[in-house]
Structure formats: structure tokens, C-alpha cells
Amino acid sequence: MQDSSKDVMQDSSKDALQGPAEVGENEALFTWLRSVSEEEGEIEQGREVKRGEEEVRKSTESVQPALDLIEKFIATEPRITPGKVEQYTGVSFAKESLEENFDWVTETMAKLYATQGKIDRARKAYKRLIELHPEKKIHFENQLKALNQRK
């Protein structure tokens, strides 16, 4: 181990004691290596610049239709006009809520009407159910008879 460390020390001392010709050769070598690496860096930079230019061109091509649409929109200056608003008052809502609508009705609704004592509504509901479900006509007619007896 000690022999190798002595060799390293002797080599470093030889470098320090080298003549000017040998130092000049080393400097030339380092200068050449620096220039080569700088050229490669410039080439790489050039490639990166070209890639960047391509990306900008592609993004511009994809954005251009949107920009054209925006320009067209601005050029035409469209206006939003308010539509006709129907006036709803509390009276119209109340009136609509009082109207009986038996377009959709269930047997449960008819039973509720009967339970609440609203016999006329229950009758209308059962008659509508007979129209909607003719297969249960006998059942609904029996319910109507029961309502008539109740009165």
C-alpha cells in the first residue's frame, strides 16, 4: 500500500517538474477538449431550439381555429336580447293548484280521497283507474259500489 502511495506522489512531483513543452501540450489538449465540448453544446442547443420552434408551431396550429372563432365573434358583435318573460303571479299558481288533474292517478290516491271523505274525488279517481287499467275493472267497480253505499 505504501508503495502505491509513493508512486502517486512521485508522479505528481514529476508533473510539477515537467518542462514547458510538456505543459504546453497539456494546455493544448485541454483547449481542444473544451472547444469540442462547446461545439457539441451548441449543436445540442440548436437541436433544442429547433424542437422548441416545432412545439410552438404545433401549438399555434392547434390554437389558431379558436383564435379565428374569437375574432369572428368579436367582429359580429352579437347581443343577448332578453326573451319574453311570462308573468306568473301567486293567483295563477293558486288557480292551477285547485284544478283537478286525473291524468295520472293511483289506487292509493283513490283510497286516500275516500279516507279523507272526498268522495267525489275518489269516484273520479276510480273511474279514471278503470280507463287506465281495464284488467282491474271489476275491482275498481267494487270500490265504487262501496263508496256509493257509504254516502
C-alpha positions, 0 to 999 in steps of 0.5 A: 500500500505504501508503495502505491502511495509513493508512486502517486506522489512521485508522479505528481512531483514529476508533473510539477517538474515537467518542462514547458513543452510538456505543459504546453501540450497539456494546455493544448489538449485541454483547449481542444477538449473544451472547444469540442465540448462547446461545439457539441453544446451548441449543436445540442442547443440548436437541436433544442431550439429547433424542437422548441420552434416545432412545439410552438408551431404545433401549438399555434396550429392547434390554437389558431381555429379558436383564435379565428372563432374569437375574432369572428365573434368579436367582429359580429358583435352579437347581443343577448336580447332578453326573451319574453318573460311570462308573468306568473303571479301567486293567483295563477299558481293558486288557480292551477293548484285547485284544478283537478288533474286525473291524468295520472292517478293511483289506487292509493290516491283513490283510497286516500280521497275516500279516507279523507271523505272526498268522495267525489274525488275518489269516484273520479279517481276510480273511474279514471283507474278503470280507463287506465287499467281495464284488467282491474275493472271489476275491482275498481267497480267494487270500490265504487259500489262501496263508496256509493253505499257509504254516502 
